[in-house]
């Protein structure tokens, strides 16, 4: 177990100034860490929140709502527009792109991910991806001058962006190579409901199709079946790859993500990792996975700060993965597994939908659509013991909050 981080000589260097890196720095300061603390980021801006980039920021362009708060105190040294080039585990040094080096007692990789691209569309001026504030600015500016947006990829971020463009009055099209939306992140039954929701709002969605070419003259995309669709602006949202090259070059165990244990330790002594770049053990599946969620990035960072600053009471991080996605007026929330041996539905008086999955008699997954009050309590039932049954959940007279309280108390 790591020792208490209180000695003034201890230096911590965090590579990556996104949500995970920012939260780790904030949590260490809040817990009284007294040593040197440096946050290295390759973007020119102060740390900001990414979820609004595909939603509210596209609608109002208000950058003041993006900055992560409270601002880090002056004792945290922030290096912006600096790229980490190499890790020397033996000398415990980090080399930057300006030739300087940073010594560290503990190094944390919070380098996140980058969007995957399509080779056949790369280097086209009208083809963008969305990850950074710079990307979001470019998309928002281009949407002012085009009549249509084509999103390639039917994942949460792509659907959020498509819904935002539709709200701005643009013709919005989604092309997804799978036969359903959000195949990696949401239950199929919930994805089907969202498919109808988006189509009812005028968004054209093509499933089981790919884009093979762009016609610059007509500003159309050509699909693999020969069909043409409007493509004034094209945004590729087909997934991401972990920024793990820095770790891999230093001999740290990686596989499209830096392997970490429940204490956020990598295979190199003194080197830790948090956030989207990590490949961690999923407590539900037992497999090492990249859990690319806002909640996981925040949770890992908070856990690592607690592990370092209060090791006697710290526990390994093993939170159930969960995320939310605001797609127009639809709020999707999912926790745990997206499939199960059994499933049951509830629909509340306002039309909100709740879907719960069971496997081997245990609740393994929860998904809600516009039912935020039920999501939080039900998420607590994803524990390794029997809680409620599908029959109890589906009973018309059942009160969700009371049912959860009784199950957890038992």
Secondary structure as GFF3:
##gff-version 3
##sequence-region A 1 410
A	DSSP	beta_strand	11	15	.	.	.	ID=ss1
A	DSSP	alpha_helix	19	30	.	.	.	ID=ss2
A	DSSP	beta_strand	36	40	.	.	.	ID=ss3
A	DSSP	three_ten_helix	51	54	.	.	.	ID=ss4
A	DSSP	alpha_helix	56	60	.	.	.	ID=ss5
A	DSSP	three_ten_helix	63	65	.	.	.	ID=ss6
A	DSSP	beta_strand	76	79	.	.	.	ID=ss7
A	DSSP	beta_strand	84	88	.	.	.	ID=ss8
A	DSSP	beta_strand	93	96	.	.	.	ID=ss9
A	DSSP	beta_strand	101	103	.	.	.	ID=ss10
A	DSSP	beta_strand	106	109	.	.	.	ID=ss11
A	DSSP	beta_strand	113	115	.	.	.	ID=ss12
A	DSSP	three_ten_helix	119	121	.	.	.	ID=ss13
A	DSSP	beta_strand	127	128	.	.	.	ID=ss14
A	DSSP	alpha_helix	133	143	.	.	.	ID=ss15
A	DSSP	beta_strand	148	152	.	.	.	ID=ss16
A	DSSP	alpha_helix	156	167	.	.	.	ID=ss17
A	DSSP	beta_strand	171	176	.	.	.	ID=ss18
A	DSSP	alpha_helix	188	200	.	.	.	ID=ss19
A	DSSP	beta_strand	204	207	.	.	.	ID=ss20
A	DSSP	beta_strand	211	215	.	.	.	ID=ss21
A	DSSP	beta_strand	220	223	.	.	.	ID=ss22
A	DSSP	beta_strand	228	230	.	.	.	ID=ss23
A	DSSP	beta_strand	233	236	.	.	.	ID=ss24
A	DSSP	beta_strand	240	242	.	.	.	ID=ss25
A	DSSP	alpha_helix	245	249	.	.	.	ID=ss26
A	DSSP	beta_strand	258	259	.	.	.	ID=ss27
A	DSSP	beta_strand	271	273	.	.	.	ID=ss28
A	DSSP	beta_strand	278	281	.	.	.	ID=ss29
A	DSSP	beta_strand	288	289	.	.	.	ID=ss30
A	DSSP	alpha_helix	294	309	.	.	.	ID=ss31
A	DSSP	beta_strand	322	327	.	.	.	ID=ss32
A	DSSP	beta_strand	330	336	.	.	.	ID=ss33
A	DSSP	beta_strand	342	347	.	.	.	ID=ss34
A	DSSP	beta_strand	353	359	.	.	.	ID=ss35
A	DSSP	beta_strand	362	369	.	.	.	ID=ss36
A	DSSP	alpha_helix	372	379	.	.	.	ID=ss37
A	DSSP	alpha_helix	390	394	.	.	.	ID=ss38
A	DSSP	alpha_helix	400	409	.	.	.	ID=ss39
###
